[in-house]
Amino acid sequence: MNTLLIAGTDTDAGKTVLTTALAAYWQKYYSHCRWGIMKPIQSGVGDREWYQRLFNLEQTAEEITPLYFQAPLAPPIAAAKENRGVDLAVVWEALSKLRSRRDFVLIEALGGLGSPVTAELTVADLAGEWRLPTVLVVPVRLGAIAQAVANVALARQARVNLKGIVLNCTQPRTDTEIADLTPADLVRSLTNTPVLGCFPYLDQLDDLDTLAQIASDLDLGRMKGEG
């Protein structure tokens, strides 16, 4: 397996933070490997520019983001505003080329698993049809357990190869708050999905050494299909 899709329960769940941390981990501990990042579809300025600033990816903007729309809206809506369609063939071709040239590719999904990619397909549908091993990021907040259950159910319906869940603190949280809002055992029991760790809140999201260290504390073996 040389591909991992980082999906979330919703926008701002923490997909970019986890993707950045995993990239920092690969850069620090596997410098001999050729890895890449893809944000298949982006609407508005954001993640592609972030990755270009932090990493020397040796990828063109189009290789990072094959489909780009100006309006920060769901792809089918943003595309319609430009009188365009969401051409997934372009994305698939770019992903296939990148995977053939790299030892490992991190793919950051858009929105949540239920977010629309086209008028007919969601992120979960795409992950299932393209057989992308997937990690689900669940933010530590009230209502997160219900979101986790719903998104895992959607993933199963779409036959997504879900490797596990990563909890993410989008704001400062104590251990007690984490245990109260997203108890790992309960999340695991209700979803029947491994919880691979909890990502702490960070003030500096561009501190690559710290991000790499935090990533190393996650259950990376399951992410890579070793468990």
Sequence and secondary structure as in RCSB ss.txt:
>XXXX:A:sequence
MNTLLIAGTDTDAGKTVLTTALAAYWQKYYSHCRWGIMKPIQSGVGDREWYQRLFNLEQTAEEITPLYFQAPLAP
PIAAAKENRGVDLAVVWEALSKLRSRRDFVLIEALGGLGSPVTAELTVADLAGEWRLPTVLVVPVRLGAIAQAVA
NVALARQARVNLKGIVLNCTQPRTDTEIADLTPADLVRSLTNTPVLGCFPYLDQLDDLDTLAQIASDLDLGRMKG
EG
>XXXX:A:secstr
  EEEEEESSTTSSHHHHHHHHHHHHHHH TTS EEEE SEEESSSHHHHHHHH      HHHH SEEESSSS H
HHHHHHTT    HHHHHHHHHHHHHH SEEEEE  S TTSBSSSS BHHHHHHHTT  EEEEEESSTTHHHHHHH
HHHHHHHTT  EEEEEEE SS   HHHHHHHS HHHHHHHHT  EEEEE   S TT HHHHHHHHHTS HHHHTT
  
